[in-house]
Amino acid sequence: MHKKTPNSKKTYILLAVIYLSFIALGLPDGALGLAWPIIREEMGMPLESVSILSIIFAVFYVLISSQNGRISKYISTDKMNLLGLAFLMAAYAVFAFAPSFAALAMMTVFVGTGAGLIDTGLNDYMSRHFSSRHMNWMHCFWGMGAAISPIIMAQMMILHGWRMGYAAIAGIQGFAAILVIVSIVKGIWKREVQEEQTQEEKVHCKKCRYLSSGRYGFLQMLTFFLYVGIEGSLGLWISSIMIESRGLPMETVAIFPTAYFASIMAGRFGFGFVAAKLNNMIIIRIGLLMAVAGIVILVFTNSPIGITLAGLGLAPIFPCLMHESSRRFEPDMLSKLVGYQIAAAGAGGAIFALTMGMVLSHISLEALFPIMLGLAVLVTLANEMLAWGLRRA
């Protein structure tokens, strides 16, 4: 639904706390890749052992996310967010002093748990109480956290070493946790949310028609599973394709991942402005068309325009799909479904990260782009079936 909250001071403070929480959630994502070569050398681990941390994270992230329906019955969103931030802060504080790889692996349990609590809790809360604009902007701030974390880690590695990089990340997450505590004490999360509905939503609410949680719930989760496969695979493999398959120099290739993640962040910020004028389905369709166009450009050229266009197109799909859940499914089952969607996204990221490398090594790195186009078609079909089912209801 397109929900609007009153322009009160408390609303702005609450949104600032939520946005900062998502920056804190995104901070670690860009740091490990940069620090890992030094960490593994210091701890005497092989290069591929980082996948152990990825698997541990994915298992607990998916486990916690899938139980959001149950957890939300006992813990309110504000407490869930605070607990998640506390887990992240504690885990990365231990990272800064970890004596061995085993300690890192143990703390990754808390990283996956904390990330699952924050991600599902805030996505559920945002889809219920705020417009698609703010859902896009919330995910934009996750991208900001992921984008600035390599900068923080790089500077700390130069000055003090990788351990201080994680200490800085833990400090920022601790600051976010303190602000959440203040917001809870001030009762900001408990305000009444006034809603203004579009004419389309008034008709929809009057009819009180929703999709069943059976096959349509599965289709909704499938869109998240496949979407994250596209977003994650492009970000992971674009540099390898341009270097190993197309022979571009490293200094030229560096612009591709930077342009990709920056365009996702900028796209979510930009689409947030038009979300109030266009409904989620229109934005998702536009985004998929842009993403497909960008991938096609990459098939035939080495231009960074392709990866930039793909990033801009992919940007609004995840937040708009998440926000559309509140219109497609009954409010009573929304918390459970949001948890399943986040779990499906986490599972998609883990499974595609583990399998895509094997697939491409046996075929060709260039096979990535046709596979991504195929996944985009599947996302489109699943999403259109959901829209058709809602119209039919």
Legacy VTK file of the C-alpha trace (Angstrom):
# vtk DataFile Version 3.0
C-alpha trace
ASCII
DATASET POLYDATA
POINTS 393 float
0.000 0.000 0.000
1.043 3.574 -0.442
0.958 4.719 3.166
1.803 8.218 4.256
2.647 9.270 7.739
2.077 12.743 9.130
5.023 15.085 8.811
5.664 15.096 12.550
8.978 15.436 14.313
8.639 11.945 15.786
8.103 10.438 12.338
11.287 12.016 11.000
13.257 10.859 14.036
11.901 7.328 13.663
12.807 7.232 9.971
16.319 8.495 10.791
16.739 5.684 13.345
15.514 3.088 10.832
17.784 4.406 8.082
20.805 4.398 10.423
19.966 0.830 11.441
20.087 -0.209 7.796
23.424 1.571 7.319
24.714 -0.462 10.277
23.278 -3.617 8.683
25.078 -2.944 5.389
28.423 -1.932 6.890
30.020 -5.398 7.181
29.063 -6.485 3.650
31.850 -4.647 1.867
34.539 -5.061 4.526
35.294 -8.796 4.603
36.300 -9.090 0.949
38.880 -6.353 1.396
40.273 -7.617 4.702
40.160 -11.366 4.033
43.531 -11.729 2.212
45.279 -10.270 5.271
43.118 -12.139 7.788
43.611 -15.548 6.211
47.372 -15.031 5.894
47.608 -13.996 9.544
45.511 -16.980 10.679
47.052 -19.493 8.288
43.835 -20.287 6.408
43.375 -21.120 2.701
41.732 -18.523 0.493
38.544 -20.554 -0.018
37.872 -20.941 3.714
35.967 -17.638 3.629
33.103 -19.684 2.159
32.741 -21.339 5.587
31.877 -17.947 7.073
29.434 -17.297 4.225
27.654 -20.613 4.792
27.407 -20.087 8.574
26.012 -16.608 8.016
23.465 -17.825 5.463
22.244 -20.708 7.659
21.479 -18.522 10.677
20.210 -15.606 8.581
17.712 -17.880 6.831
16.798 -19.655 10.075
15.997 -16.421 11.937
14.257 -14.798 8.969
11.984 -17.785 8.390
10.823 -17.609 12.029
9.866 -13.936 11.917
6.168 -14.749 12.233
6.779 -16.472 15.560
9.426 -14.079 16.853
7.277 -11.011 16.162
4.551 -12.414 18.460
6.900 -12.162 21.439
9.258 -9.289 20.532
8.175 -5.932 19.110
9.984 -4.460 16.106
11.910 -1.889 18.148
13.235 -4.565 20.538
14.015 -6.890 17.623
16.002 -4.142 15.929
17.895 -3.353 19.131
18.699 -7.024 19.739
19.940 -7.415 16.169
22.212 -4.376 16.447
23.537 -5.658 19.791
24.396 -9.012 18.206
26.208 -7.317 15.302
28.097 -4.911 17.565
29.217 -7.699 19.926
30.228 -10.007 17.078
32.379 -7.436 15.296
33.899 -6.255 18.564
35.078 -9.858 19.055
36.270 -9.900 15.424
38.652 -7.090 16.373
40.335 -9.321 18.974
39.710 -12.785 17.509
42.747 -15.061 18.068
41.751 -17.641 15.443
39.509 -18.500 12.518
37.373 -20.608 14.865
36.518 -17.453 16.830
35.487 -15.696 13.625
33.280 -18.648 12.682
31.651 -18.659 16.121
30.897 -14.933 15.953
29.451 -15.307 12.448
26.569 -17.164 14.105
25.658 -13.913 15.871
26.209 -11.898 12.682
23.686 -14.032 10.773
21.235 -13.945 13.687
21.510 -10.172 14.148
21.197 -9.454 10.420
18.115 -11.676 10.193
16.425 -9.885 13.099
17.069 -6.400 11.697
16.238 -7.215 8.090
12.958 -9.028 8.686
11.796 -6.781 11.517
12.297 -3.496 9.696
11.034 -4.774 6.326
7.869 -5.999 8.038
7.431 -2.700 9.907
8.104 -0.584 6.824
5.697 -2.537 4.613
2.925 -2.047 7.197
3.393 1.596 8.168
5.232 3.502 5.450
5.022 4.154 1.734
7.001 2.489 -1.033
9.128 5.664 -1.124
10.498 5.049 2.341
10.927 1.320 1.652
13.157 2.222 -1.319
15.072 4.755 0.747
15.593 2.288 3.597
17.257 -0.151 1.205
19.207 2.750 -0.292
20.798 3.280 3.120
21.781 -0.384 3.254
23.658 0.287 0.010
25.299 3.311 1.596
26.570 1.159 4.450
27.892 -1.465 2.027
29.548 1.245 -0.090
31.352 3.075 2.727
32.533 -0.008 4.618
35.444 -0.751 2.213
36.563 2.860 2.646
36.486 2.542 6.440
38.293 -0.801 6.359
40.913 0.423 3.867
41.761 3.488 5.944
41.971 1.500 9.158
44.128 -1.176 7.501
46.564 1.499 6.358
46.730 3.186 9.755
46.136 0.449 12.330
45.314 -2.883 10.675
42.158 -4.843 9.861
41.232 -5.386 13.501
40.691 -1.675 14.022
38.525 -1.682 10.903
36.121 -4.085 12.584
36.373 -2.112 15.823
35.218 0.983 13.910
32.314 -0.940 12.372
31.317 -2.231 15.822
31.479 1.338 17.150
29.078 2.629 14.487
26.692 -0.252 15.168
26.904 0.533 18.888
26.024 4.160 18.186
22.988 3.011 16.170
21.957 0.754 19.072
22.142 3.684 21.511
19.856 5.753 19.271
17.399 2.871 19.114
17.381 2.697 22.922
16.647 6.434 23.109
13.847 6.077 20.544
12.309 3.235 22.571
12.467 5.240 25.810
10.847 8.227 24.076
8.056 6.003 22.759
8.675 6.973 19.144
7.874 3.478 17.807
4.428 3.455 19.469
2.947 6.448 17.700
-0.333 6.258 15.816
0.249 5.903 12.079
-2.255 7.849 9.999
-2.760 6.483 6.527
-3.890 8.114 3.323
-4.893 5.681 0.628
-5.026 6.034 -3.114
-8.354 5.422 -4.848
-7.083 2.036 -6.037
-6.226 1.017 -2.471
-9.622 2.140 -1.162
-11.313 -0.125 -3.696
-8.959 -2.967 -2.819
-9.534 -2.570 0.937
-13.285 -2.331 0.420
-13.318 -5.639 -1.415
-10.967 -7.178 1.182
-9.565 -9.619 -1.361
-6.138 -11.125 -0.835
-4.077 -13.895 -2.350
-3.958 -17.285 -0.698
-0.751 -18.197 1.104
-0.352 -21.474 -0.787
0.981 -21.335 -4.333
0.909 -17.541 -4.375
3.016 -17.391 -1.225
5.481 -19.725 -2.919
5.555 -17.532 -6.025
6.198 -14.460 -3.888
9.156 -16.172 -2.206
10.411 -17.430 -5.584
10.651 -13.863 -6.912
12.961 -12.950 -4.015
15.048 -16.101 -4.445
15.587 -15.453 -8.160
16.022 -11.687 -7.846
18.855 -12.004 -5.314
20.457 -14.546 -7.645
20.602 -11.859 -10.345
21.765 -9.022 -8.096
24.405 -11.079 -6.283
25.769 -12.888 -9.334
26.268 -9.724 -11.375
28.111 -8.030 -8.526
30.278 -11.085 -7.841
31.304 -12.057 -11.384
31.377 -8.867 -13.470
35.032 -8.146 -12.624
36.166 -11.712 -13.415
34.403 -11.601 -16.786
35.988 -8.307 -17.796
39.480 -9.407 -16.693
39.682 -13.111 -17.512
37.266 -13.387 -20.427
37.623 -10.019 -22.129
41.160 -9.073 -21.130
40.527 -5.574 -19.805
43.208 -4.059 -17.522
42.585 -3.970 -13.778
42.410 -0.170 -13.602
39.614 -0.196 -16.195
37.705 -3.074 -14.625
37.615 -1.391 -11.204
34.910 0.968 -12.436
32.441 -1.885 -13.108
31.680 -3.066 -9.520
31.849 0.521 -8.283
29.342 1.675 -10.907
27.108 -1.323 -10.173
26.735 -0.861 -6.424
26.616 2.927 -6.703
23.823 2.684 -9.278
21.794 0.357 -7.023
22.102 2.853 -4.179
21.321 5.834 -6.409
18.469 3.976 -8.116
16.721 3.237 -4.820
17.079 6.845 -3.805
15.770 8.108 -7.138
12.877 5.667 -7.463
11.842 6.675 -3.950
10.815 10.067 -5.346
8.516 8.586 -7.995
7.104 5.786 -5.808
4.246 8.040 -4.662
3.188 8.676 -8.279
3.716 5.176 -9.707
2.499 1.987 -8.068
4.872 -0.845 -7.201
3.995 -2.991 -10.230
4.819 -0.222 -12.707
8.148 0.437 -11.006
9.011 -3.282 -10.945
8.222 -3.618 -14.655
10.287 -0.552 -15.539
13.151 -1.859 -13.391
13.138 -5.299 -15.028
13.153 -3.756 -18.510
16.103 -1.526 -17.583
17.973 -4.469 -16.059
17.438 -6.619 -19.147
18.580 -3.757 -21.395
21.725 -3.322 -19.310
22.556 -7.041 -19.438
22.047 -7.091 -23.223
24.488 -4.174 -23.541
27.029 -6.194 -21.528
26.625 -9.157 -23.888
27.764 -7.109 -26.876
30.018 -4.408 -25.391
32.521 -3.717 -22.621
30.851 -0.439 -21.724
30.225 0.330 -18.035
26.924 1.812 -19.213
25.572 -1.742 -19.289
26.346 -2.585 -15.666
25.180 0.877 -14.557
21.841 0.473 -16.334
21.458 -3.034 -14.891
22.098 -1.693 -11.378
19.620 1.149 -11.801
16.993 -1.298 -13.042
17.519 -3.821 -10.260
17.536 -1.106 -7.574
13.794 -0.757 -6.854
12.749 -4.380 -7.413
13.518 -5.809 -3.961
11.970 -2.956 -1.913
8.930 -2.689 -4.194
8.320 -6.451 -4.094
8.606 -6.304 -0.318
6.207 -3.383 -0.074
3.729 -5.007 -2.462
3.379 -7.915 -0.012
1.160 -5.776 2.225
-1.298 -5.364 -0.661
-1.223 -8.940 -1.896
-1.569 -10.890 1.339
-3.676 -10.691 4.489
-2.259 -8.496 7.298
-2.427 -11.370 9.780
0.032 -13.446 7.785
2.297 -10.588 6.681
4.948 -10.976 9.410
5.344 -14.658 8.640
5.467 -14.043 4.891
8.019 -11.229 5.157
10.215 -13.582 7.154
9.887 -16.266 4.494
10.692 -13.720 1.771
13.859 -12.566 3.538
14.799 -16.214 4.119
14.248 -16.987 0.433
16.440 -14.012 -0.503
19.180 -15.212 1.847
18.929 -18.750 0.499
19.092 -17.438 -3.058
22.207 -15.413 -2.318
23.935 -18.402 -0.705
22.915 -21.012 -3.283
23.759 -18.894 -6.319
27.099 -17.885 -4.780
27.996 -21.550 -4.267
26.705 -22.908 -7.588
27.287 -20.168 -10.142
31.059 -20.521 -9.958
30.859 -24.234 -10.722
28.451 -23.641 -13.601
30.539 -20.895 -15.189
33.823 -22.823 -14.764
32.360 -25.759 -16.719
30.780 -23.657 -19.460
32.203 -20.153 -19.817
32.257 -16.953 -17.831
30.288 -15.376 -20.677
27.407 -17.747 -19.873
26.586 -15.524 -16.891
24.689 -12.995 -19.000
22.295 -15.465 -20.733
21.642 -17.087 -17.349
20.856 -13.686 -15.820
18.467 -12.895 -18.686
16.733 -16.211 -18.092
16.363 -15.447 -14.382
14.960 -11.989 -15.210
12.313 -13.628 -17.411
11.397 -16.011 -14.568
11.107 -13.117 -12.085
8.854 -11.304 -14.556
6.617 -14.346 -15.086
6.274 -15.055 -11.351
5.505 -11.413 -10.562
2.930 -11.119 -13.362
1.218 -14.297 -12.151
0.922 -12.726 -8.706
-0.520 -9.533 -10.197
-2.947 -11.583 -12.309
-4.031 -13.565 -9.262
-4.742 -10.364 -7.311
-6.793 -8.896 -10.180
-8.725 -12.138 -10.427
-9.456 -12.072 -6.694
LINES 1 394
393 0 1 2 3 4 5 6 7 8 9 10 11 12 13 14 15 16 17 18 19 20 21 22 23 24 25 26 27 28 29 30 31 32 33 34 35 36 37 38 39 40 41 42 43 44 45 46 47 48 49 50 51 52 53 54 55 56 57 58 59 60 61 62 63 64 65 66 67 68 69 70 71 72 73 74 75 76 77 78 79 80 81 82 83 84 85 86 87 88 89 90 91 92 93 94 95 96 97 98 99 100 101 102 103 104 105 106 107 108 109 110 111 112 113 114 115 116 117 118 119 120 121 122 123 124 125 126 127 128 129 130 131 132 133 134 135 136 137 138 139 140 141 142 143 144 145 146 147 148 149 150 151 152 153 154 155 156 157 158 159 160 161 162 163 164 165 166 167 168 169 170 171 172 173 174 175 176 177 178 179 180 181 182 183 184 185 186 187 188 189 190 191 192 193 194 195 196 197 198 199 200 201 202 203 204 205 206 207 208 209 210 211 212 213 214 215 216 217 218 219 220 221 222 223 224 225 226 227 228 229 230 231 232 233 234 235 236 237 238 239 240 241 242 243 244 245 246 247 248 249 250 251 252 253 254 255 256 257 258 259 260 261 262 263 264 265 266 267 268 269 270 271 272 273 274 275 276 277 278 279 280 281 282 283 284 285 286 287 288 289 290 291 292 293 294 295 296 297 298 299 300 301 302 303 304 305 306 307 308 309 310 311 312 313 314 315 316 317 318 319 320 321 322 323 324 325 326 327 328 329 330 331 332 333 334 335 336 337 338 339 340 341 342 343 344 345 346 347 348 349 350 351 352 353 354 355 356 357 358 359 360 361 362 363 364 365 366 367 368 369 370 371 372 373 374 375 376 377 378 379 380 381 382 383 384 385 386 387 388 389 390 391 392
